[in-house]
């Protein structure tokens, strides 16, 4: 079977590039390890690992083109010109990715310097997903049906007047599906569609890429500075690099409750808003609004970016609650890029270990607002909860 791989080095989520830019400036000597987590217990057919290996090896040939460099420099003024030069000389190193298959179980790890390996996570997941459907000979809806369905969705969002972002790269059915979805959203979503997290599709559709940082940013800071300092140091370093740009803070790496204990007036004013990625969205909105009121900040001047397994019904409920209380936007992933008549995959690739300045490897932890989204060893999770006072 023909290998599958991204057609552009920019076929990746924007926050991977913004974090890479920051890592190069602040943590150039740090090493990391990522691991694949098969949450959906998907069975992979014989030979899947070999096909994935070929696809990963092919990614080593990708390079940033002059046109892509020009697009980034014209749309992302907060990234240094030296970073664009770095990215032009960057290439994926397939030796950083280890793939083994035992029966129907797949193991994938990535290891190397953080500033290099940070770009692997999203395209690896996209490769795994697309190959999964190809090897299973699972037929999706045709393009016409997909366009019609996507148009129907964005028409509904237009009617309720909400801001919609496409966040579906990592668990998309395929590159082709995401291409059709973005073309349709651009064509029919003028009242609601504000952009995509995928830099390649943002470029091909002449829109701006959207995103800030991910859980791994705070997970790394916990290893570097301790669990109690992870949020505050992560936010401080982000503002050190970006000032007031890219000002959406992710809240749930060590639970939302802990985050807002540390999200003081300085950061509450400096950041434009926060992102919701786990737990009950209405309870989260109540917490955010109350926090801003407590800080003496008008919640209507801030925004919540909701991004947890959204569909129209969830968006409508959240909108009804938040309307006239706080600004909001919605990052929709799988419901856009893998709603093709098949069971969507449930998987992640997460940071598992870090090695700080040539010291020793140590495990990292993520404590979501949902128990099944926690990552890390039981011992490290227990330690983090004890240190942070989480019952």
C-alpha positions in Angstrom: 0.0 0.0 0.0 1.2 3.5 -0.8 2.6 5.4 2.1 0.8 8.4 3.5 2.5 11.6 4.7 1.9 15.3 5.0 2.4 17.2 1.8 3.8 20.3 3.6 6.0 20.9 6.7 3.3 23.4 7.7 0.7 20.6 7.8 0.7 20.9 11.6 -1.0 22.8 14.4 0.1 26.4 14.8 0.8 26.0 18.5 3.6 23.6 17.7 5.4 26.3 15.9 4.8 29.0 18.5 6.0 26.6 21.2 9.0 25.6 19.1 9.9 29.2 18.7 9.8 29.7 22.5 11.7 26.5 23.2 14.6 27.5 20.9 14.9 30.8 22.8 14.5 29.4 26.4 15.2 25.7 26.5 17.6 24.7 23.6 19.4 22.0 25.6 16.4 20.2 27.0 15.5 16.7 25.8 12.1 15.1 25.8 10.3 11.8 25.1 6.7 11.5 23.8 4.5 8.4 23.8 1.5 7.2 21.9 -1.6 6.4 24.0 -4.3 4.3 22.3 -7.3 5.5 24.4 -9.8 3.8 22.0 -8.2 0.4 22.2 -8.0 0.3 18.4 -6.6 -2.9 16.8 -4.0 -2.3 14.1 -3.7 -4.9 11.3 -0.5 -6.8 10.5 2.1 -4.7 8.8 0.7 -1.4 10.1 3.9 -0.5 11.9 5.9 -1.1 8.7 3.6 1.2 6.7 3.8 3.9 9.4 7.6 3.5 9.4 7.7 4.2 5.7 5.5 7.2 6.1 7.6 8.6 8.9 10.8 8.1 6.9 9.3 10.0 3.9 8.7 13.0 6.2 12.4 13.5 6.3 12.2 15.0 2.8 9.8 17.8 3.7 11.3 21.4 3.6 9.8 24.8 4.2 9.3 26.5 0.8 10.0 30.1 0.0 6.3 30.7 -0.4 5.6 29.2 3.0 8.3 31.2 4.7 6.8 34.4 3.2 3.4 33.4 4.4 4.6 33.0 7.9 6.6 36.2 8.0 3.6 38.2 6.7 1.0 36.6 9.1 3.1 36.0 12.2 5.0 39.2 13.1 5.5 38.0 16.7 7.8 35.2 15.5 11.4 36.3 15.0 13.0 36.4 11.6 15.7 34.1 12.9 13.0 31.5 13.6 11.8 31.6 10.0 15.4 31.0 8.9 15.7 28.1 11.3 12.5 26.6 10.0 13.7 26.9 6.5 16.7 24.8 7.4 14.8 22.4 9.6 14.0 18.8 8.6 12.2 16.0 10.4 14.7 13.4 11.6 12.9 10.0 11.3 15.5 8.4 13.7 13.8 10.3 16.5 10.7 8.1 16.1 10.6 4.5 17.3 7.8 2.3 16.1 7.1 -1.3 17.1 4.0 -3.5 16.6 3.2 -6.6 18.7 0.1 -8.3 17.3 -2.6 -5.6 17.0 -0.9 -3.3 19.5 1.2 -0.3 18.3 3.9 1.4 20.2 5.2 4.8 19.1 7.8 6.9 20.9 9.7 10.1 20.0 12.9 11.1 21.7 15.4 13.9 21.2 16.0 17.6 21.8 12.7 19.3 22.5 13.2 22.1 20.0 13.4 19.5 17.2 11.0 16.8 18.3 8.2 19.2 19.2 6.9 19.1 15.6 6.3 15.3 15.5 3.2 14.9 17.6 0.4 16.2 15.4 1.6 14.9 12.0 2.3 11.5 13.6 -1.3 11.3 14.9 -2.6 12.4 11.5 -0.5 9.6 9.8 -1.7 7.0 12.2 -5.4 8.0 11.7 -5.2 8.1 7.9 -3.3 4.8 7.7 -5.8 3.2 10.1 -8.7 3.9 7.7 -6.7 2.9 4.6 -5.5 -0.4 6.0 -9.0 -1.2 7.2 -10.4 -0.5 3.8 -13.0 1.6 5.5 -15.0 3.7 3.0 -15.9 7.2 4.0 -18.6 9.5 2.8 -17.9 11.0 -0.6 -16.7 14.6 -1.1 -20.1 15.8 -2.1 -21.8 14.4 1.0 -18.9 15.8 3.2 -19.3 19.2 1.7 -23.1 19.2 2.2 -22.7 18.0 5.8 -20.0 20.7 6.6 -22.1 23.4 4.9 -25.1 22.4 7.1 -22.9 22.6 10.2 -21.5 26.0 9.5 -24.9 27.3 8.4 -26.2 26.4 11.9 -23.3 28.2 13.5 -23.8 31.2 11.3 -27.4 31.4 12.5 -26.5 31.5 16.2 -23.6 34.0 15.5 -20.7 32.2 17.1 -17.0 32.2 16.2 -15.8 28.9 14.9 -12.2 27.5 14.5 -11.2 24.3 12.8 -9.0 22.3 15.2 -9.1 18.8 13.6 -5.7 18.0 12.3 -4.5 15.4 14.8 -7.5 13.0 14.5 -8.6 13.8 11.0 -9.8 11.0 8.7 -7.4 12.1 6.1 -5.6 15.1 4.5 -8.2 15.1 1.7 -11.1 15.3 4.2 -9.5 18.2 6.1 -8.9 20.0 2.7 -12.6 19.7 1.7 -13.8 20.8 5.2 -11.7 23.9 5.2 -12.6 24.9 1.6 -16.3 24.5 2.6 -15.9 26.5 5.8 -14.2 29.3 4.0 -16.8 29.4 1.3 -19.9 29.3 3.5 -18.7 30.4 6.9 -18.2 34.1 6.5 -20.3 35.0 9.5 -18.7 32.4 11.8 -15.5 30.8 10.5 -12.5 32.7 11.7 -9.7 30.3 11.0 -7.9 27.0 11.4 -5.1 25.7 13.7 -3.5 24.0 10.7 -0.9 26.3 9.2 -0.9 24.6 5.8 -4.6 24.9 5.3 -4.6 28.4 6.7 -2.1 29.3 3.9 -3.9 27.5 1.1 -7.2 29.2 2.1 -5.6 32.6 2.6 -6.6 32.9 6.3 -4.5 33.3 9.4 -3.5 30.3 11.6 -4.7 30.3 15.2 -3.3 28.8 18.4 -1.1 29.5 21.4 0.4 26.7 23.6 -0.5 23.1 24.6 -0.3 21.0 27.8 3.3 20.0 27.2 4.4 23.6 27.8 3.2 23.4 31.4 4.2 19.7 31.9 7.8 20.7 31.0 7.7 23.6 33.4 6.5 21.3 36.2 9.6 19.1 35.6 11.8 22.2 35.6 10.4 24.2 38.4 8.0 21.9 40.4 4.3 21.3 40.2 3.4 24.4 42.3 5.3 26.7 40.0 4.4 25.1 36.6 1.5 27.3 35.7 3.0 30.6 36.9 6.4 29.9 35.3 4.8 28.7 32.1 2.8 31.9 31.8 5.7 34.0 32.8 8.0 32.5 30.1 5.2 32.8 27.5 4.8 36.5 28.2 8.6 36.8 28.2 8.7 35.6 24.6 5.4 37.0 23.3 4.5 40.0 25.4 0.7 40.4 24.9 0.5 38.4 21.7 -0.9 34.8 21.5 -2.8 35.5 24.7 -5.0 32.5 25.3 -3.9 30.5 28.4 -4.6 26.8 28.7 -6.0 26.0 32.1 -6.3 22.3 32.8 -2.8 20.8 32.8 -3.0 20.6 36.6 -6.8 21.1 36.9 -8.6 24.3 36.4 -9.0 24.8 40.2 -5.3 24.9 40.7 -4.8 27.1 37.6 -7.1 29.9 38.8 -5.4 29.9 42.2 -2.3 31.0 40.4 -3.8 33.1 37.6 -3.2 36.4 39.4 -4.3 39.9 38.4 -1.1 40.4 36.3 -1.8 37.4 34.1 -5.6 37.8 34.2 -5.1 41.3 32.7 -2.3 40.4 30.3 -3.9 37.3 28.7 -6.8 37.9 26.4 -8.6 34.8 27.8 -8.4 31.1 28.5 -9.0 27.8 26.7 -11.3 25.1 28.0 -10.2 21.5 27.1 -11.8 19.2 29.7 -14.5 19.0 32.3 -18.0 20.6 32.3 -18.0 23.7 30.0 -20.7 25.5 31.9 -19.1 25.0 35.3 -15.8 26.2 33.6 -17.5 29.3 32.3 -19.0 30.1 35.7 -15.5 29.7 37.2 -13.9 32.0 34.7 -16.5 34.7 35.0 -16.3 34.6 38.8 -12.5 34.8 38.6 -12.5 37.9 36.4 -15.1 39.6 38.6 -12.9 38.8 41.6 -9.9 40.4 39.9 -11.9 43.5 39.1 -11.9 42.8 35.4 -15.0 43.0 33.2 -15.6 39.4 31.9 -17.0 40.9 28.7 -13.5 42.1 27.8 -12.2 38.5 27.9 -12.8 35.4 25.8 -13.1 31.6 26.4 -12.0 29.3 23.7 -13.9 26.1 24.1 -12.2 23.0 22.5 -13.4 19.8 24.1 -15.2 17.4 21.8 -17.6 19.9 20.5 -20.7 19.5 18.3 -23.6 21.9 17.5 -25.7 20.9 20.6 -22.8 21.6 22.9 -21.9 24.8 21.2 -25.6 26.0 21.4 -25.8 25.2 25.1 -22.6 27.0 25.9 -23.6 30.0 23.8 -26.9 30.2 25.6 -25.2 30.3 28.9 -22.3 32.6 28.1 -24.1 35.2 25.9 -23.8 38.7 27.3 -21.5 37.4 30.0 -18.2 36.8 28.3 -16.9 36.5 24.8 -16.4 33.0 23.3 -15.1 31.0 20.4 -15.2 27.3 19.6 -12.4 25.1 18.3 -14.1 22.1 16.6 -11.9 19.1 15.7 -13.1 15.6 15.1 -16.7 16.7 14.4 -15.4 18.5 11.4 -12.5 16.4 10.1 -13.6 12.9 11.0 -17.4 12.9 10.7 -17.5 10.7 7.6 -19.7 7.8 8.6 -17.0 5.8 10.5 -16.0 5.4 14.1 -13.5 8.2 14.9 -10.2 7.3 16.5 -9.5 8.1 20.2 -5.8 8.5 20.7 -3.2 11.0 21.9 0.6 11.5 21.9 1.8 13.1 25.1 5.0 14.2 26.7 6.1 11.4 29.0 9.7 12.3 30.2 12.1 15.2 30.1 15.8 15.6 30.5 16.9 19.0 31.7 20.2 20.3 30.5 21.9 16.9 30.3 20.9 15.7 33.8 18.6 12.7 34.1 15.3 11.6 32.7 12.2 12.3 34.8 8.6 11.5 34.3 6.0 14.2 33.7 2.3 14.4 34.6 -0.9 15.9 33.2 -3.9 16.2 35.6 -7.0 16.9 33.5 -10.4 17.9 34.8 -11.5 14.5 33.6 -9.9 11.4 35.2 -9.6 9.5 32.0 -7.4 12.2 30.5 -4.7 12.1 33.1 -1.3 11.0 31.9 1.8 9.9 33.8 2.8 7.0 36.1 0.5 6.3 39.1 3.3 7.3 41.4 3.9 10.6 39.7 0.2 11.4 39.5 -0.1 10.7 43.2 2.9 12.9 44.0 1.5 15.8 41.9 -1.9 15.6 43.6 -0.2 15.5 47.0 1.9 18.6 46.2 -1.0 20.5 44.7 -3.4 19.5 47.4 -5.8 17.8 45.0 -8.1 15.2 46.6 
